[in-house]
Structures are given as structure tokens and as C-alpha cells.
Amino acid sequence: MSNSEEIKFNEMDERIERFLRGEMSTEEEIRFREELKTDADLREHARAISALLKGIQEKGRQHDHEIINEVTMKKPRNNVRRFVLWTLSAAAVVALYFGYNYHAENVRYERVNEMLTPYYVHYDLDALSRGETDSVTISHLYTLFNRIPEEKDMTEIIAELEPIYESLNSDYTYYPYANDIAWNLALAFVKAGEEEKAKSLLEDLIRTNGAATINGKAQNLLETLLNR
């Protein structure tokens, strides 16, 4: 996410939080409600937070009533009111925090996935020749590679591919597939938000592949990442 987008979402957070806590003046609240009608990003973000807060409230409604009733029995009315207001404010802040992060991560993922779509490669497992000495190795790699466009969480894929890539100079089992390993690991790093690692891999691919096709793809993707 760019700095300008992050600033925009931070400003949204602050305004929605003030709205939820009732800290806006009448004029501010009117303007805020009008903006909700015209600003799709603000509306979507507020809707996500409202849905999350509603879920929290529904799930904890019975428990909250029990706590409030118990406190009412033991505390003066003013103290109970302050306790309830504090609880609701805390819940709103928690919902706001998780709602913002969930929304921001989804936006980042969708944009990154769209950017990478032209670079994804499908590896045909059915085309493998059964019985070849390295067919199991190739099948394992191809399965990992094919999971990259399909899955959101790259943790497991990176955990498997990164050690393989790092061992290429000492273990020649996977060496014939070095370019594919580096390329797909770079894609996984980009999806995981680890762009510096992806850039390093792409630079290595460019250095070691001369005029090969993989070199052109790596240069294009590297330029895209550098210009983000």
C-alpha cells in the first residue's frame, strides 16, 4: 500500500472512530453522513467496521448483560454508566482496529494479485513422464508452484521453497529447476509483502540468464516493483 493510501485509511480510521464515540459536532456528523453517500471507500470501510462490531456485540450480548447486571448490583448508577460507556468505547476501538487491518490487507492482496496475474505460470502435472527418476521431485515442485496463484497465504509455500532455493549450490537435486524455483519464490514473496526479498531474487535471475525469456519477465516485474 502506498503512503498516500495509508494516510487516507488512517484519516478514515480517525473520523470513523470519532463518529462511533460520538465526538463529532453536529455539523461534522452531518458532513460525515453526506460523505458516506458519495465516498465509496469510506462507505465500504465503515460498513466493514459496522459488520464486525455487530458480530462482536451479538456474540457477547448475553455475557455483557450478565456483567452489567452484576456490576449494577454492586456499584452506584453513575459508576455503572461510566463502566458501560468505557466498555462500548473499547469495543468500538477494537472493532475499528481489526476492521481497518482486515480491509487494508484485502485491498493490498487484491491489487498485488491483479499485478501478478500476467506473470503466473500453470505447470501441467499430467504432462510429466511417470517413471522418470526425478518425476516425484518435479511433481512436488509443480504442485507448490501451482498453489501460488490459487492461495492467499504464502507462509507454507515460502517455508518449502526458500530452503530449496538456498541449497541449490550445494544440493543438485533441484538445480535443473533453479530458474523456476527462483521465479516462483519471487512471486510468493511479492504476495506475502516481502518485496525486498523478491527484488533480490529477480536481480539474480537477470544476472544469470542473459537474453533468456525468464530474464525479460524478471526485468518487467522488477521494474513494476521498483515503480510502486
Sine and cosine of phi, psi and omega as CSV:
sin_phi,cos_phi,sin_psi,cos_psi,sin_omega,cos_omega
0.00,0.00,0.71,-0.70,-0.02,-1.00
-0.96,0.29,0.26,-0.96,0.01,-1.00
-0.87,0.48,-0.65,0.76,-0.02,-1.00
-0.90,0.43,-0.62,0.78,0.03,-1.00
-0.93,0.38,-0.64,0.77,0.01,-1.00
-0.90,0.44,-0.67,0.74,0.04,-1.00
-0.88,0.47,-0.67,0.74,0.00,-1.00
-0.87,0.50,-0.73,0.69,-0.01,-1.00
-0.93,0.37,-0.56,0.83,0.06,-1.00
-0.90,0.44,-0.65,0.76,0.04,-1.00
-0.91,0.42,-0.63,0.78,0.07,-1.00
-0.87,0.49,-0.71,0.70,0.01,-1.00
-0.81,0.58,-0.76,0.65,-0.07,-1.00
-0.88,0.47,-0.69,0.72,-0.04,-1.00
-0.94,0.34,-0.67,0.74,0.01,-1.00
-0.91,0.41,-0.62,0.78,0.03,-1.00
-0.89,0.46,-0.69,0.73,0.01,-1.00
-0.90,0.44,-0.60,0.80,0.03,-1.00
-0.91,0.42,-0.73,0.68,-0.02,-1.00
-0.89,0.45,-0.55,0.83,-0.03,-1.00
-1.00,0.04,0.00,1.00,0.03,-1.00
0.94,0.33,0.49,0.87,-0.07,-1.00
-0.99,-0.13,-0.02,1.00,0.02,-1.00
-0.99,0.14,0.54,-0.84,0.16,-0.99
-0.95,0.32,0.20,-0.98,0.00,-1.00
-0.86,0.52,-0.68,0.74,-0.01,-1.00
-0.91,0.42,-0.67,0.74,0.01,-1.00
-0.89,0.45,-0.67,0.75,-0.02,-1.00
-0.91,0.42,-0.62,0.79,0.03,-1.00
-0.90,0.44,-0.70,0.71,0.02,-1.00
-0.89,0.45,-0.65,0.76,-0.01,-1.00
-0.89,0.46,-0.70,0.72,0.00,-1.00
-0.91,0.41,-0.57,0.82,0.04,-1.00
-0.92,0.39,-0.65,0.76,0.01,-1.00
-0.90,0.43,-0.56,0.83,0.03,-1.00
-0.86,0.52,-0.50,0.87,-0.03,-1.00
-0.97,0.25,-0.44,0.90,-0.13,-0.99
-0.92,-0.39,-0.37,0.93,-0.06,-1.00
-0.99,-0.17,0.97,-0.24,-0.08,-1.00
-0.90,0.44,-0.64,0.77,-0.01,-1.00
-0.90,0.44,-0.71,0.70,0.00,-1.00
-0.89,0.45,-0.68,0.73,-0.02,-1.00
-0.90,0.44,-0.70,0.72,-0.02,-1.00
-0.90,0.43,-0.67,0.74,-0.01,-1.00
-0.91,0.41,-0.71,0.70,0.01,-1.00
-0.90,0.44,-0.61,0.79,0.00,-1.00
-0.92,0.40,-0.65,0.76,0.02,-1.00
-0.90,0.44,-0.67,0.74,0.01,-1.00
-0.92,0.39,-0.67,0.75,0.00,-1.00
-0.88,0.47,-0.66,0.75,0.01,-1.00
-0.90,0.43,-0.67,0.74,0.00,-1.00
-0.91,0.42,-0.69,0.72,0.01,-1.00
-0.89,0.45,-0.63,0.77,0.04,-1.00
-0.88,0.48,-0.67,0.74,0.03,-1.00
-0.89,0.46,-0.67,0.74,0.03,-1.00
-0.89,0.46,-0.70,0.71,-0.04,-1.00
-0.91,0.41,-0.67,0.74,-0.01,-1.00
-0.90,0.45,-0.69,0.72,-0.05,-1.00
-0.91,0.41,-0.59,0.81,-0.08,-1.00
-0.98,-0.19,0.12,0.99,-0.11,-0.99
-0.85,0.53,-0.76,0.65,-0.04,-1.00
-0.90,0.44,-0.69,0.73,0.01,-1.00
-0.89,0.45,-0.65,0.76,0.00,-1.00
-0.89,0.46,-0.67,0.74,0.01,-1.00
-0.88,0.47,-0.64,0.77,0.01,-1.00
-0.89,0.45,-0.68,0.73,0.01,-1.00
-0.90,0.44,-0.72,0.69,-0.04,-1.00
-0.89,0.46,-0.68,0.74,0.02,-1.00
-0.88,0.47,-0.65,0.76,0.00,-1.00
-0.91,0.42,-0.68,0.73,0.00,-1.00
-0.92,0.39,-0.60,0.80,0.01,-1.00
-0.86,0.51,-0.59,0.81,-0.01,-1.00
-0.93,0.37,-0.43,0.90,-0.17,-0.99
-0.93,-0.36,-0.30,0.95,-0.13,-0.99
-0.86,-0.52,0.45,-0.89,0.13,-0.99
-0.87,0.50,0.40,-0.92,-0.09,-1.00
-0.85,0.53,-0.69,0.73,-0.03,-1.00
-0.88,0.47,-0.64,0.77,0.02,-1.00
-0.91,0.42,-0.64,0.77,0.03,-1.00
-0.89,0.46,-0.69,0.73,-0.01,-1.00
-0.88,0.48,-0.69,0.73,0.02,-1.00
-0.90,0.44,-0.63,0.78,0.01,-1.00
-0.90,0.45,-0.71,0.71,-0.01,-1.00
-0.91,0.43,-0.69,0.72,0.01,-1.00
-0.88,0.47,-0.66,0.75,0.02,-1.00
-0.89,0.45,-0.66,0.75,-0.01,-1.00
-0.89,0.46,-0.72,0.70,0.00,-1.00
-0.91,0.42,-0.63,0.78,0.02,-1.00
-0.90,0.44,-0.68,0.73,0.01,-1.00
-0.89,0.46,-0.67,0.75,0.01,-1.00
-0.89,0.45,-0.63,0.78,0.01,-1.00
-0.91,0.42,-0.66,0.75,0.01,-1.00
-0.91,0.42,-0.68,0.73,0.02,-1.00
-0.88,0.47,-0.71,0.70,0.01,-1.00
-0.89,0.46,-0.64,0.77,0.01,-1.00
-0.89,0.46,-0.70,0.71,-0.03,-1.00
-0.89,0.47,-0.78,0.63,-0.04,-1.00
-0.95,0.33,-0.57,0.82,0.04,-1.00
-0.89,0.45,-0.69,0.72,0.01,-1.00
-0.89,0.45,-0.74,0.67,-0.05,-1.00
-0.91,0.42,-0.63,0.78,0.03,-1.00
-0.89,0.45,-0.72,0.70,-0.02,-1.00
-0.91,0.41,-0.73,0.68,-0.04,-1.00
-0.88,0.47,-0.65,0.76,-0.01,-1.00
-0.92,0.39,-0.62,0.78,0.04,-1.00
-0.91,0.42,-0.66,0.75,0.03,-1.00
-0.89,0.46,-0.73,0.69,0.00,-1.00
-0.87,0.49,-0.71,0.71,-0.05,-1.00
-0.89,0.45,-0.72,0.70,-0.04,-1.00
-0.88,0.47,-0.65,0.76,-0.02,-1.00
-0.94,0.34,-0.66,0.75,0.01,-1.00
-0.91,0.41,-0.69,0.73,-0.02,-1.00
-0.89,0.45,-0.63,0.78,0.04,-1.00
-0.90,0.43,-0.65,0.76,0.01,-1.00
-0.90,0.44,-0.60,0.80,-0.08,-1.00
-0.99,0.10,-0.26,0.96,-0.09,-1.00
-0.77,0.63,-0.70,0.72,0.01,-1.00
-0.91,0.41,-0.27,0.96,-0.07,-1.00
-0.99,-0.15,-0.17,0.99,0.01,-1.00
-0.93,0.37,0.58,-0.81,0.03,-1.00
-0.80,-0.60,0.73,-0.68,0.08,-1.00
-1.00,-0.05,0.78,-0.63,-0.01,-1.00
-0.97,-0.23,0.85,-0.52,-0.12,-0.99
-0.99,0.11,0.97,-0.24,0.02,-1.00
-0.93,0.38,-0.51,0.86,-0.04,-1.00
-0.93,0.36,-0.33,0.94,-0.04,-1.00
-0.99,0.10,-0.10,0.99,-0.01,-1.00
-0.94,0.35,0.61,-0.79,0.06,-1.00
-1.00,0.08,0.93,-0.38,0.00,-1.00
-0.91,0.42,0.65,-0.76,0.05,-1.00
0.99,-0.16,-0.27,0.96,0.08,-1.00
-0.89,0.46,0.50,-0.86,-0.08,-1.00
-0.88,0.48,-0.50,0.87,-0.05,-1.00
-0.95,-0.30,0.29,0.96,-0.06,-1.00
-0.89,0.45,-0.58,0.81,0.02,-1.00
-0.92,0.39,-0.67,0.74,0.03,-1.00
-0.87,0.48,-0.76,0.66,-0.01,-1.00
-0.89,0.46,-0.69,0.73,-0.01,-1.00
-0.86,0.51,-0.67,0.74,0.01,-1.00
-0.89,0.45,-0.72,0.70,0.01,-1.00
-0.90,0.44,-0.73,0.68,-0.04,-1.00
-0.88,0.48,-0.61,0.79,0.03,-1.00
-0.89,0.45,-0.68,0.73,0.06,-1.00
-0.89,0.46,-0.72,0.69,-0.02,-1.00
-0.86,0.50,-0.68,0.73,-0.05,-1.00
-0.94,0.33,-0.33,0.94,0.03,-1.00
-0.97,0.24,-0.37,0.93,-0.10,-1.00
-0.89,0.46,-0.74,0.67,0.03,-1.00
-0.94,0.35,-0.39,0.92,-0.17,-0.99
-1.00,-0.02,-0.42,0.91,-0.12,-0.99
-0.93,-0.37,0.46,-0.89,0.00,-1.00
-1.00,0.00,-0.68,0.73,-0.04,-1.00
-1.00,0.05,0.88,-0.48,-0.06,-1.00
-0.99,-0.10,0.08,1.00,-0.12,-0.99
-0.83,0.56,-0.79,0.61,-0.05,-1.00
-0.92,0.39,-0.65,0.76,-0.04,-1.00
-0.91,0.42,-0.71,0.70,0.04,-1.00
-0.89,0.45,-0.63,0.77,-0.01,-1.00
-0.89,0.47,-0.48,0.88,0.03,-1.00
-1.00,0.03,-0.68,0.73,-0.10,-0.99
-0.97,0.23,-0.58,0.81,-0.08,-1.00
-0.88,0.47,-0.73,0.69,0.05,-1.00
-0.89,0.45,-0.57,0.82,0.05,-1.00
-0.89,0.46,-0.72,0.70,0.00,-1.00
-0.89,0.46,-0.68,0.74,-0.04,-1.00
-0.93,0.38,-0.36,0.93,-0.03,-1.00
-1.00,-0.10,0.05,1.00,-0.12,-0.99
-0.86,0.51,-0.56,0.83,-0.03,-1.00
-0.98,0.19,-0.22,0.98,-0.03,-1.00
-0.89,-0.45,-0.41,0.91,0.00,-1.00
-0.85,-0.53,0.93,-0.36,-0.13,-0.99
-1.00,0.05,0.14,0.99,0.02,-1.00
-0.84,0.54,-0.69,0.73,-0.08,-1.00
-0.98,-0.21,0.04,1.00,-0.13,-0.99
-0.85,0.52,-0.63,0.78,0.00,-1.00
-0.88,0.48,-0.29,0.96,-0.05,-1.00
-0.94,-0.35,0.37,0.93,-0.11,-0.99
-0.84,0.55,-0.71,0.71,-0.03,-1.00
-0.90,0.44,-0.69,0.72,0.01,-1.00
-0.90,0.43,-0.63,0.78,0.02,-1.00
-0.90,0.44,-0.75,0.66,-0.01,-1.00
-0.89,0.46,-0.69,0.72,-0.03,-1.00
-0.89,0.46,-0.75,0.66,-0.05,-1.00
-0.95,0.30,-0.54,0.84,0.08,-1.00
-0.91,0.41,-0.61,0.79,0.06,-1.00
-0.88,0.48,-0.69,0.73,0.04,-1.00
-0.88,0.48,-0.67,0.74,0.01,-1.00
-0.90,0.44,-0.65,0.76,0.03,-1.00
-0.89,0.47,-0.67,0.74,0.01,-1.00
-0.89,0.46,-0.71,0.70,0.00,-1.00
-0.89,0.46,-0.51,0.86,-0.02,-1.00
-0.99,0.10,-0.05,1.00,-0.01,-1.00
1.00,0.09,0.17,0.99,0.00,-1.00
-0.99,-0.16,0.93,0.37,-0.15,-0.99
-0.94,0.33,-0.50,0.87,0.01,-1.00
-0.90,0.43,-0.65,0.76,0.06,-1.00
-0.91,0.42,-0.64,0.77,0.01,-1.00
-0.90,0.44,-0.68,0.73,0.00,-1.00
-0.87,0.49,-0.67,0.74,0.00,-1.00
-0.88,0.48,-0.68,0.73,0.03,-1.00
-0.90,0.43,-0.68,0.73,-0.01,-1.00
-0.91,0.42,-0.62,0.78,0.05,-1.00
-0.89,0.46,-0.64,0.76,0.05,-1.00
-0.90,0.45,-0.67,0.74,0.03,-1.00
-0.87,0.49,-0.67,0.74,-0.02,-1.00
-0.91,0.42,-0.66,0.75,-0.03,-1.00
-0.91,0.41,-0.59,0.81,-0.18,-0.98
-0.99,-0.13,-0.04,1.00,-0.13,-0.99
-0.86,-0.50,0.17,0.99,0.12,-0.99
0.76,0.65,-0.83,-0.55,-0.07,-1.00
-0.99,-0.13,0.24,0.97,-0.03,-1.00
-0.90,0.43,0.37,-0.93,-0.02,-1.00
-0.84,0.54,-0.64,0.76,-0.02,-1.00
-0.87,0.50,-0.51,0.86,0.01,-1.00
-0.89,0.46,-0.72,0.70,-0.01,-1.00
-0.89,0.45,-0.69,0.73,0.03,-1.00
-0.88,0.47,-0.69,0.73,-0.02,-1.00
-0.90,0.43,-0.65,0.76,0.02,-1.00
-0.90,0.45,-0.69,0.72,0.01,-1.00
-0.88,0.48,-0.72,0.70,-0.02,-1.00
-0.93,0.37,-0.64,0.76,0.02,-1.00
-0.88,0.48,-0.69,0.72,0.03,-1.00
-0.88,0.47,-0.63,0.78,0.03,-1.00
-0.88,0.47,-0.69,0.72,-0.01,-1.00
-0.93,0.38,-0.62,0.78,-0.02,-1.00
-0.93,0.37,-0.46,0.89,-0.04,-1.00
-1.00,-0.05,0.02,1.00,0.00,-1.00
-0.95,0.30,0.00,0.00,0.00,0.00
